[in-house]
Amino acid sequence: MAMRAVRPDELTVLQDIERAAGRCFRGIGMPEIADDEPLTTGELARYQRARLAWVAVDGVDAPVAYLIADRVDGNLHVEQVSIHPDHARRGVGRSLLDHLAGLAVREEVPALTLTTFTEVPWNAPYYARCGFRLLDDAGLTPGLREIRAQEAAHGLDRWPRACMRRDL
């Protein structure tokens, strides 16, 4: 599947992909996550302008998945990965993560980081298969601690969460 930078006219498509992907959480008893609204187009535009937003596209160049990232404590932090359910379980998410890892290596960034639900099969267990490892409290950088605090304030700690790192 081809990867490319997000275009400004695709921001609402990213929101649609995230809404569709989020519906999977309803089936595992996390309706609040399923109903959580995606980032606004303004927030997504910030990632697009910073060149920290990519899509996986189908044969007609239509986005089917996306990844946005931040720079946190010298690493690239995966802020969001969403795959439309019609394209799930085909390696699309791994391809987006590998795309980001390739960029990080070219920029001499030492690692990718992310935060995730530990008990959701397509979250922490999936990321472990993609080369990420769980971080204990001692391994958290100041930026990751701040992200976790923001997530807790947003109510995400209702379910077990953790930080993960993929060294490059």
Backbone bond lengths (Angstrom), bond angles and torsions (degrees), N, CA, C in turn:
res aa  C-N    CA-C-N  psi(-1)  N-CA   C-N-CA  omega(-1)  CA-C   N-CA-C  phi
1 M - - - 1.454 - - 1.523 108.49 -
2 A 1.297 116.53 137.50 1.461 121.53 -178.03 1.523 110.52 -77.71
3 M 1.324 115.16 146.05 1.468 123.25 176.20 1.525 107.74 -118.74
4 R 1.318 115.71 144.97 1.461 119.81 175.21 1.517 108.66 -159.03
5 A 1.319 115.22 169.10 1.458 121.47 177.43 1.528 110.07 -67.09
6 V 1.312 115.21 148.46 1.462 121.59 175.91 1.523 108.92 -70.36
7 R 1.329 115.30 139.02 1.462 120.82 174.83 1.530 109.42 -96.53
8 P 1.332 117.55 152.02 1.471 120.20 -177.50 1.524 114.04 -56.87
9 D 1.332 117.89 -32.13 1.466 119.95 -177.98 1.524 113.08 -79.03
10 E 1.335 119.11 3.46 1.466 122.47 -177.10 1.530 113.30 -106.12
11 L 1.306 118.25 3.41 1.457 120.63 -173.34 1.526 112.76 -62.26
12 T 1.325 117.73 -38.92 1.468 119.22 177.77 1.529 110.87 -69.83
13 V 1.317 117.59 -29.28 1.467 121.26 175.34 1.529 109.56 -64.02
14 L 1.333 117.11 -40.23 1.464 120.42 177.28 1.525 110.11 -60.89
15 Q 1.311 117.09 -41.68 1.463 120.07 177.69 1.536 110.79 -61.41
16 D 1.324 116.88 -42.07 1.469 120.83 178.90 1.524 111.03 -63.05
17 I 1.334 116.78 -41.15 1.467 120.90 178.28 1.523 109.77 -62.10
18 E 1.325 117.04 -44.87 1.467 119.61 -179.12 1.526 111.68 -65.06
19 R 1.310 117.17 -40.99 1.472 119.28 177.69 1.534 110.75 -61.32
20 A 1.320 116.18 -44.72 1.467 119.81 179.86 1.528 110.94 -63.85
21 A 1.323 116.83 -44.30 1.463 120.74 179.62 1.527 110.87 -64.82
22 G 1.312 116.79 -36.39 1.455 120.82 -178.54 1.508 114.14 -65.86
23 R 1.315 117.36 -25.21 1.465 120.14 -178.62 1.532 111.77 -59.70
24 C 1.330 117.35 -25.74 1.464 120.79 179.31 1.524 111.79 -60.59
25 F 1.315 117.66 -27.09 1.465 121.26 -178.91 1.530 112.06 -69.26
26 R 1.306 117.08 -25.61 1.462 120.21 179.11 1.526 110.66 -60.39
27 G 1.319 117.04 -39.98 1.463 121.64 -177.20 1.519 114.77 -71.04
28 I 1.332 117.90 -10.44 1.465 119.90 178.89 1.530 111.22 -115.46
29 G 1.326 116.20 22.13 1.460 120.43 174.58 1.511 115.00 79.47
30 M 1.327 117.16 26.32 1.461 120.98 178.56 1.532 109.66 -124.78
31 P 1.348 117.58 58.97 1.465 119.56 -176.17 1.524 113.25 -63.13
32 E 1.332 117.63 -28.29 1.462 119.64 178.66 1.525 111.06 -63.02
33 I 1.314 116.92 -36.15 1.462 120.88 177.43 1.527 109.08 -71.45
34 A 1.318 116.83 -41.53 1.464 120.97 178.75 1.526 111.21 -59.73
35 D 1.323 115.95 -35.82 1.463 120.61 -176.38 1.522 113.51 -90.47
36 D 1.319 117.76 -6.44 1.463 120.97 -178.17 1.527 109.49 -65.70
37 E 1.301 116.17 130.73 1.464 120.30 -179.82 1.532 110.95 -72.10
38 P 1.322 117.24 144.11 1.468 120.17 176.35 1.519 110.80 -68.47
39 L 1.314 115.08 172.09 1.459 119.77 174.34 1.523 109.65 -56.51
40 T 1.313 116.39 152.23 1.464 120.94 177.82 1.530 109.45 -69.82
41 T 1.314 116.42 163.49 1.469 118.86 176.05 1.520 110.63 -62.63
42 G 1.316 117.63 -32.45 1.459 120.25 177.00 1.520 112.10 -63.70
43 E 1.339 115.97 -43.39 1.468 119.56 177.75 1.525 110.79 -65.97
44 L 1.317 116.84 -42.38 1.468 120.35 178.21 1.525 110.93 -64.20
45 A 1.328 116.91 -36.97 1.464 120.55 178.76 1.525 111.08 -62.40
46 R 1.321 117.32 -34.35 1.469 120.59 177.46 1.528 109.98 -60.75
47 Y 1.331 117.84 -42.79 1.467 120.96 177.21 1.522 110.88 -66.16
48 Q 1.322 116.23 -40.97 1.468 120.69 -179.21 1.521 110.04 -63.74
49 R 1.324 117.82 -45.87 1.462 121.30 -179.87 1.533 111.60 -66.07
50 A 1.324 116.98 -32.35 1.468 121.09 179.53 1.534 111.94 -80.55
51 R 1.328 116.29 0.13 1.471 122.31 -178.05 1.522 111.40 60.26
52 L 1.335 114.84 41.45 1.459 121.99 178.63 1.524 110.36 -125.53
53 A 1.344 116.10 35.53 1.458 122.50 179.71 1.525 109.15 -142.27
54 W 1.345 115.59 128.12 1.460 121.24 -178.00 1.509 109.92 -134.20
55 V 1.310 115.32 153.42 1.459 121.70 175.11 1.519 109.68 -123.60
56 A 1.312 113.90 151.41 1.459 121.82 165.02 1.524 104.45 -98.03
57 V 1.320 116.56 134.46 1.463 120.29 -174.74 1.528 110.79 -121.87
58 D 1.322 114.20 152.76 1.464 119.86 178.06 1.527 110.15 -83.97
59 G 1.308 116.91 -168.87 1.464 122.38 -175.73 1.518 115.26 -64.72
60 V 1.338 117.50 -17.76 1.462 120.41 178.00 1.536 111.14 -109.10
61 D 1.336 115.89 20.76 1.458 123.78 176.03 1.526 113.43 67.29
62 A 1.335 117.07 25.86 1.464 121.16 176.75 1.531 109.09 -94.12
63 P 1.333 118.32 130.99 1.459 120.30 179.25 1.531 112.61 -62.02
64 V 1.336 115.27 135.61 1.468 121.72 176.08 1.524 111.00 -121.71
65 A 1.332 116.87 -9.21 1.462 122.59 179.68 1.517 107.84 -161.75
66 Y 1.341 115.28 160.02 1.455 117.97 176.58 1.513 110.95 -149.76
67 L 1.327 114.08 160.83 1.465 123.02 175.52 1.521 107.09 -138.19
68 I 1.332 115.62 134.80 1.460 120.98 171.31 1.530 107.49 -123.35
69 A 1.316 115.71 149.24 1.464 120.92 -176.12 1.515 110.79 -138.50
70 D 1.321 114.21 158.44 1.466 122.66 173.60 1.515 108.03 -122.68
71 R 1.303 115.50 163.92 1.468 121.31 171.38 1.523 106.37 -98.66
72 V 1.344 115.90 117.96 1.458 121.61 -176.29 1.522 109.06 -132.64
73 D 1.316 115.70 116.31 1.470 121.75 175.58 1.526 112.89 52.68
74 G 1.327 116.45 41.71 1.456 121.00 176.55 1.507 115.30 83.22
75 N 1.317 117.73 0.56 1.470 122.08 178.75 1.525 109.23 -116.54
76 L 1.318 116.02 169.06 1.460 120.71 170.87 1.527 107.25 -96.41
77 H 1.311 115.70 123.86 1.461 122.74 -176.57 1.524 109.42 -104.84
78 V 1.307 116.83 122.31 1.461 122.40 178.05 1.527 107.34 -73.23
79 E 1.306 116.23 109.25 1.456 120.85 179.89 1.534 110.69 -81.90
80 Q 1.306 116.71 -40.03 1.469 120.22 -177.81 1.522 109.59 -156.89
81 V 1.311 115.05 136.07 1.465 122.31 168.06 1.519 105.73 -128.84
82 S 1.300 117.63 124.27 1.462 121.67 177.79 1.516 109.32 -134.15
83 I 1.329 114.93 131.76 1.462 122.10 178.45 1.524 107.52 -120.43
84 H 1.299 117.02 128.30 1.462 119.36 176.43 1.531 107.74 -59.73
85 P 1.329 118.40 134.75 1.466 120.90 -177.79 1.532 114.44 -54.99
86 D 1.317 117.96 -27.90 1.473 120.21 177.94 1.525 111.96 -67.00
87 H 1.331 117.48 -13.51 1.466 121.51 -177.79 1.527 112.14 -122.82
88 A 1.329 116.28 11.88 1.465 120.97 -178.77 1.526 110.81 -74.48
89 R 1.335 114.65 160.43 1.465 123.54 175.20 1.534 112.14 64.32
90 R 1.336 115.09 32.87 1.468 120.60 178.57 1.526 111.79 -127.62
91 G 1.340 117.14 13.24 1.451 120.78 179.53 1.516 114.92 83.48
92 V 1.318 117.17 9.67 1.465 120.64 -177.09 1.527 110.55 -67.43
93 G 1.328 116.89 -45.09 1.458 119.91 179.43 1.518 111.79 -62.13
94 R 1.321 116.34 -44.61 1.465 120.47 178.03 1.529 110.59 -61.22
95 S 1.326 116.74 -39.19 1.470 119.63 178.58 1.523 111.39 -63.46
96 L 1.324 117.37 -40.64 1.461 120.09 177.18 1.530 110.72 -64.71
97 L 1.334 117.14 -42.79 1.466 120.35 178.15 1.527 110.81 -63.13
98 D 1.326 116.44 -41.50 1.472 119.74 178.29 1.522 111.47 -66.26
99 H 1.322 116.48 -35.18 1.466 120.90 176.27 1.531 109.78 -61.22
100 L 1.327 116.48 -45.88 1.456 120.57 178.16 1.529 110.71 -64.94
101 A 1.313 117.19 -39.96 1.466 120.41 178.28 1.524 110.60 -62.14
102 G 1.321 117.95 -39.62 1.460 121.29 177.61 1.517 111.48 -61.76
103 L 1.328 116.60 -42.64 1.461 120.90 176.25 1.525 110.14 -62.09
104 A 1.332 116.49 -44.06 1.463 120.66 -179.26 1.525 111.13 -60.96
105 V 1.323 117.07 -42.93 1.471 120.57 179.47 1.525 109.99 -62.73
106 R 1.338 117.15 -43.83 1.465 120.30 179.02 1.531 111.44 -61.67
107 E 1.326 116.74 -33.55 1.464 121.28 -179.93 1.535 112.08 -90.21
108 E 1.325 116.70 4.34 1.467 122.90 -178.68 1.529 112.30 58.72
109 V 1.319 115.56 37.24 1.462 122.84 174.07 1.529 106.73 -85.12
110 P 1.322 118.61 130.39 1.460 120.22 -172.47 1.520 116.81 -73.24
111 A 1.358 118.28 -23.92 1.466 117.99 -173.71 1.514 111.65 -159.80
112 L 1.332 113.73 162.17 1.456 122.67 167.04 1.523 106.44 -105.55
113 T 1.318 116.36 143.04 1.460 120.52 175.10 1.518 108.73 -128.84
114 L 1.322 116.15 164.89 1.448 122.08 175.31 1.516 108.80 -164.73
115 T 1.315 116.00 166.34 1.456 122.34 169.36 1.517 106.97 -119.20
116 T 1.324 116.19 149.93 1.456 118.62 -172.31 1.519 111.25 -160.94
117 F 1.303 115.88 163.73 1.461 122.17 172.35 1.526 108.49 -76.93
118 T 1.321 117.07 131.15 1.466 119.87 -175.39 1.526 113.21 -79.65
119 E 1.331 117.75 -24.95 1.467 120.02 -173.70 1.523 114.13 -106.69
120 V 1.307 117.23 9.44 1.465 121.55 176.98 1.521 107.26 -96.67
121 P 1.345 118.03 121.33 1.475 120.51 -173.46 1.523 114.89 -54.36
122 W 1.322 117.68 -34.99 1.466 119.48 -178.67 1.533 111.39 -92.86
123 N 1.317 116.69 16.60 1.465 121.93 174.74 1.525 108.68 -114.48
124 A 1.321 120.48 -113.40 1.471 122.03 -171.76 1.536 113.90 -52.16
125 P 1.321 120.00 -45.84 1.475 117.65 178.79 1.533 112.38 -61.61
126 Y 1.314 116.76 -37.12 1.464 121.03 177.64 1.525 110.70 -65.80
127 Y 1.340 116.23 -47.30 1.465 119.32 -179.04 1.525 111.52 -63.30
128 A 1.322 117.35 -33.09 1.472 119.83 175.91 1.535 109.80 -61.97
129 R 1.320 117.07 -39.73 1.469 120.27 177.26 1.533 111.70 -67.00
130 C 1.325 116.42 -20.79 1.469 121.86 178.59 1.525 112.10 -93.64
131 G 1.321 117.56 11.18 1.461 120.84 174.40 1.516 116.48 97.42
132 F 1.314 117.97 4.70 1.463 120.95 177.67 1.527 109.19 -87.65
133 R 1.341 115.63 150.39 1.460 120.76 175.34 1.522 109.01 -124.40
134 L 1.325 115.96 148.41 1.452 121.12 178.10 1.519 110.28 -67.55
135 L 1.313 116.46 141.86 1.455 122.33 176.35 1.525 109.22 -104.44
136 D 1.327 116.20 135.95 1.460 119.10 171.68 1.526 108.07 -85.62
137 D 1.317 116.31 176.40 1.467 119.94 -176.78 1.521 112.52 -56.59
138 A 1.320 117.24 -36.33 1.463 120.65 -178.83 1.528 111.68 -66.00
139 G 1.325 117.74 -24.54 1.458 121.81 -178.34 1.512 114.45 -88.37
140 L 1.325 117.36 -2.05 1.465 120.40 -177.55 1.522 110.95 -80.97
141 T 1.302 115.82 131.55 1.456 121.26 174.65 1.531 108.91 -82.55
142 P 1.321 118.03 166.16 1.470 119.44 177.79 1.535 112.94 -56.05
143 G 1.317 116.88 -40.64 1.464 120.10 179.48 1.516 112.69 -64.75
144 L 1.328 117.20 -40.12 1.466 120.26 177.76 1.527 110.53 -67.32
145 R 1.318 117.11 -37.45 1.471 119.84 176.49 1.535 110.39 -61.50
146 E 1.330 116.35 -40.49 1.461 120.46 178.89 1.534 110.79 -65.75
147 I 1.315 117.29 -42.22 1.466 120.87 178.18 1.521 110.13 -61.28
148 R 1.331 117.32 -44.11 1.471 120.61 179.57 1.528 110.62 -64.23
149 A 1.326 117.63 -37.56 1.466 120.26 177.77 1.529 110.62 -64.10
150 Q 1.330 116.95 -41.33 1.463 120.92 177.92 1.526 110.62 -64.24
151 E 1.337 116.73 -40.71 1.466 120.29 178.18 1.525 110.99 -63.45
152 A 1.333 116.31 -41.96 1.467 120.26 178.67 1.529 110.09 -62.39
153 A 1.324 116.96 -41.71 1.461 120.72 178.74 1.523 111.46 -64.07
154 H 1.321 116.28 -28.93 1.468 121.68 178.50 1.536 111.52 -82.17
155 G 1.328 117.62 -4.78 1.462 121.41 177.75 1.514 115.22 92.34
156 L 1.321 117.89 7.86 1.470 119.57 -176.90 1.522 113.30 -73.00
157 D 1.325 118.16 -16.66 1.461 120.09 -179.89 1.524 112.86 -76.04
158 R 1.307 116.92 3.78 1.468 119.61 173.37 1.526 109.96 -61.36
159 W 1.340 115.52 -26.19 1.458 122.57 177.70 1.525 107.77 -119.52
160 P 1.327 118.63 148.11 1.477 119.95 -177.85 1.532 112.02 -58.76
161 R 1.337 114.43 131.34 1.459 121.79 179.51 1.513 109.49 -131.28
162 A 1.317 115.27 159.92 1.460 120.66 178.74 1.530 110.06 -154.49
163 C 1.325 114.68 165.06 1.449 122.24 171.84 1.521 107.91 -98.13
164 M 1.329 115.34 146.68 1.453 121.46 178.45 1.538 108.78 -132.69
165 R 1.328 115.02 157.85 1.467 121.15 -178.08 1.528 109.06 -140.37
166 R 1.322 114.94 139.94 1.466 122.33 173.52 1.514 107.01 -120.60
167 D 1.324 116.11 105.73 1.458 120.62 177.46 1.518 109.54 -70.10
168 L 1.339 115.54 143.79 1.473 120.89 -177.46 1.518 110.50 -115.13
